[in-house]
């Protein structure tokens, strides 16, 4: 899985980069078809915003979360990503099962 981390309007500290990399790598547990992932960290007014784009086979998952802290925003987006990846994998398995049963 290729991971791209971008900081908007600030310089990304090494500890935050390591945190994002470590947590993002764990998403491969929920879906083995992740091609690449892009994480954008930034500010909008008073909120800290995380935009996440995950490309899996035949689907692009786009997430956006905001809160008062970047790590909290990232964790919220990560939780959402886990749920969506699990749902996508379950749908793919159901479709594959239907195809196999109908053949």
C-alpha positions as CSV (number, residue, x, y, z in Angstrom):
1,X,0.0,0.0,0.0
2,X,1.3,3.4,-1.0
3,X,0.8,6.1,1.6
4,X,1.0,9.9,0.9
5,X,0.7,12.4,3.8
6,X,0.3,16.1,3.0
7,X,0.2,19.0,5.5
8,X,-1.6,22.1,4.4
9,X,-0.6,25.5,5.9
10,X,1.9,24.0,8.4
11,X,5.0,21.9,8.6
12,X,4.4,18.3,9.6
13,X,6.3,17.2,12.7
14,X,8.0,13.9,12.6
15,X,6.0,12.4,15.5
16,X,2.7,13.2,13.8
17,X,3.9,11.7,10.5
18,X,4.9,8.5,12.4
19,X,1.6,8.4,14.1
20,X,-0.4,8.7,10.9
21,X,1.9,6.1,9.1
22,X,1.6,3.6,11.9
23,X,-2.2,3.8,12.2
24,X,-2.8,3.9,8.4
25,X,-0.8,0.7,7.9
26,X,-3.3,-1.1,10.2
27,X,-6.1,-0.6,7.7
28,X,-4.7,-3.4,5.5
29,X,-6.2,-5.8,8.2
30,X,-9.7,-4.8,7.2
31,X,-9.3,-5.0,3.4
32,X,-6.4,-6.6,1.5
33,X,-7.2,-4.8,-1.7
34,X,-6.0,-1.3,-0.7
35,X,-4.0,0.1,-3.6
36,X,-3.0,3.5,-2.2
37,X,-4.1,6.1,0.4
38,X,-3.7,9.8,0.7
39,X,-4.0,11.7,4.0
40,X,-4.4,15.5,3.9
41,X,-4.0,17.3,7.3
42,X,-5.0,21.0,7.6
43,X,-7.0,23.7,9.2
44,X,-10.4,25.3,8.5
45,X,-11.2,28.2,10.7
46,X,-10.9,26.9,14.3
47,X,-11.1,23.2,13.4
48,X,-8.3,20.7,12.5
49,X,-9.4,18.8,9.4
50,X,-8.3,15.4,8.0
51,X,-9.2,14.4,4.4
52,X,-8.5,10.8,3.5
53,X,-8.8,9.2,0.1
54,X,-8.4,5.4,-0.1
55,X,-8.3,3.6,-3.4
56,X,-9.3,0.0,-3.4
57,X,-10.2,-2.3,-6.3
58,X,-13.1,-0.7,-8.2
59,X,-13.8,1.9,-5.5
60,X,-12.6,5.2,-4.1
61,X,-13.4,5.9,-0.5
62,X,-13.3,9.6,0.5
63,X,-13.5,10.7,4.1
64,X,-13.5,14.0,5.9
65,X,-13.4,14.6,9.6
66,X,-12.8,17.7,11.7
67,X,-12.4,18.4,15.5
68,X,-10.3,20.6,17.7
69,X,-7.2,18.3,17.5
70,X,-5.5,16.8,14.4
71,X,-4.9,13.4,16.0
72,X,-8.5,13.2,17.1
73,X,-9.7,14.1,13.6
74,X,-7.4,11.5,12.1
75,X,-8.7,8.8,14.5
76,X,-12.3,9.7,13.7
77,X,-11.5,9.4,10.0
78,X,-9.7,6.1,10.6
79,X,-12.7,4.7,12.4
80,X,-14.9,5.6,9.5
81,X,-12.5,4.1,7.1
82,X,-12.5,0.8,9.0
83,X,-16.3,0.6,8.8
84,X,-16.4,1.4,5.1
85,X,-13.6,-1.0,4.2
86,X,-15.3,-3.8,6.1
87,X,-18.6,-3.0,4.4
88,X,-17.0,-2.9,1.0
89,X,-15.2,-6.2,1.5
90,X,-18.4,-7.8,2.7
91,X,-20.3,-6.6,-0.4
92,X,-17.6,-8.0,-2.6
93,X,-17.7,-11.3,-0.9
94,X,-21.5,-11.5,-1.3
95,X,-21.2,-10.7,-5.0
96,X,-18.5,-13.2,-5.5
97,X,-20.6,-15.8,-3.7
98,X,-23.6,-15.1,-5.8
99,X,-21.5,-15.4,-9.0
100,X,-20.1,-18.7,-7.9
101,X,-23.5,-20.1,-6.9
102,X,-25.1,-19.0,-10.2
103,X,-22.4,-20.6,-12.3
